[in-house]
Amino acid sequence: MRDDKPTAVVTGGTGGIGRACAVELGRRGYRVLIVGRDSARAAAVLADLDGSFVRADLASMRETARAADEIAARAPRLDALLLCAGVLALAPEWTEEGMERTLALNYLSRHLLVRRLLPLLTVAPSGRVVLVANAGRYRDTLDLTDPHLRQGGRGLGVVSGRTQFANDLLAVELADRLGDTRVEVSCVYPGLVATDVFAQARGVPRPVRAAAALVQRLLGAAPSVAARGPVTLATDPAMTGGFFGPGPRRLRIPARAADPARRAALWTLAEDLVGPWLPSGPRRFPDGHDPERPAHGQGRVQGLGVQLGGKRA
Ligand SMILES: NC(=O)c1ccc[n+]([C@@H]2O[C@H](COP(=O)([O-])OP(=O)(O)OC[C@H]3O[C@@H](n4cnc5c(N)ncnc54)[C@H](OP(=O)(O)O)[C@@H]3O)[C@@H](O)[C@H]2O)c1
C-alpha cells in the first residue's frame, strides 16, 4: 500500500452503484475504504482492490460515528467521499435510536459522516463530496416538524422522496458553507440502474417489489455505466460541484433546493438530531453521559468546527 495514493470512501460500496464506484476508483489508482453491513460482499469487492472494509449499519448514528472514527484512524486525508448507501421505502420504520430509518440512513448518516470527515477532506488537494441521490427530481415533501413521522404518513414522497430532497438541500448548503475551501460538493442522479434497490425496497407489497425489480433489471443501466458520473465528479480536477446526472451532465439546481431559509432550517434540524454524535456537538443524552470525546478539529469556520484550506491556496 503506497502512502501517496489518493484515498476514497464509498458508502454502500458492497453493492449496486457504490460497488461499481469502488471498483472504478480502484482501477484509477485510489485506495478505497468501503462502508456497508455485509462482510462477505465486501470481501468479494476488495479481492481486486487496494482498500479495506468498514462495517457499519448507517441507519444507526452511533455506528455512523464509529465508522467515521475508523476511517480517520486509517486515512490521514480523504480525497473523495462518495455517499451511495441508501434504501427505497414506502412505510416508516424506527431505529433503536428512535429515528425514522429511511431518514437516518439516506440523509442523517450522510450529514453526520460529512461533518465528522470534513477535516480529512479539507487537507486533500481538492476534496470531493459526492451525494448519490436524485439531484433535483423530488418535490419538497419534508415536514421538519415531524422528521421521524410520529404523526403517521407513508408513500414514496413522504418516506423516501423527502430524503432525496434533503440531499438536494444538503448539497447546496454544504457547497455554500465550504465556498472558501478546496472541497467540491456534488449531488448526482445516476439514472435508472439495474441494482438491488427495488428488490430491497421496504414497505412495498412483495408482488409490486418483484415486478419493479424485474423492470429495473430489464431497463436499468449497468452499475458500471452509472458509476461514471459519481467517479468523474470524485476524481476529475476540472469538475466543480453542482447537480448532475445521469453521468457528469450538469443540471440546473431547482429554486426549492437553493432556498436559503429551507436549507438553514434543515441544517439546524440535522445538527440537532445528530448532535450527540457530532465531534463537538451538544450532548443531549437523557442521562447526561458524554458518549464520545471530540475527535477532530480545533477552529470553527462557518459552524463546521474545522480548519479549512483556501480554494485558491
Ligand atoms: N438504482 C437506481 O435506479 C437509483 C436511482 C436513483 C438513485 N439511486 C440511489 O443510489 C444509491 C445506491 O443505490 P443502489 O441502486 O446501488 O442500491 P443497492 O443495490 O440496494 O445498494 C445499496 C447499498 O447500500 C448499502 N446499505 C443499505 N442499507 C445500509 C445500511 N443500513 N447501512 C450501511 N449500508 C447500507 C448496501 O450494503 P450492505 O447490504 O452491505 O449494507 C448496498 O451496498 C441509493 O442512495 C439510491 O437511492 C439509485
The ligand as an ORCA input file, in Angstrom:
! r2SCAN-3c Opt
* xyz 0 1
  N     -30.666      2.177     -8.668
  C     -31.311      3.250     -9.119
  O     -32.017      3.197    -10.158
  C     -31.185      4.557     -8.375
  C     -31.812      5.697     -8.920
  C     -31.702      6.900     -8.231
  C     -30.974      6.973     -7.052
  N     -30.395      5.846     -6.551
  C     -29.640      5.958     -5.295
  O     -28.372      5.378     -5.441
  C     -27.905      4.893     -4.177
  C     -27.364      3.488     -4.357
  O     -28.446      2.665     -4.732
  P     -28.269      1.253     -5.427
  O     -29.232      1.251     -6.531
  O     -26.863      0.967     -5.676
  O     -28.850      0.319     -4.248
  P     -28.470     -1.165     -3.793
  O     -28.057     -2.014     -4.943
  O     -29.640     -1.607     -2.989
  O     -27.194     -0.950     -2.846
  C     -27.367     -0.290     -1.634
  C     -26.054     -0.258     -0.886
  O     -26.302      0.419      0.341
  C     -25.828     -0.375      1.409
  N     -26.728     -0.241      2.554
  C     -28.067     -0.435      2.588
  N     -28.526     -0.277      3.829
  C     -27.446      0.014      4.600
  C     -27.272      0.286      5.976
  N     -28.298      0.270      6.840
  N     -26.028      0.543      6.433
  C     -24.967      0.544      5.589
  N     -25.073      0.310      4.276
  C     -26.300      0.036      3.789
  C     -25.844     -1.807      0.902
  O     -24.803     -2.545      1.530
  P     -24.984     -3.673      2.662
  O     -26.059     -4.584      2.199
  O     -23.617     -4.263      2.775
  O     -25.350     -2.929      3.894
  C     -25.503     -1.632     -0.573
  O     -24.111     -1.611     -0.745
  C     -29.112      4.955     -3.233
  O     -28.933      6.034     -2.337
  C     -30.291      5.211     -4.142
  O     -31.295      5.990     -3.532
  C     -30.478      4.643     -7.182
*
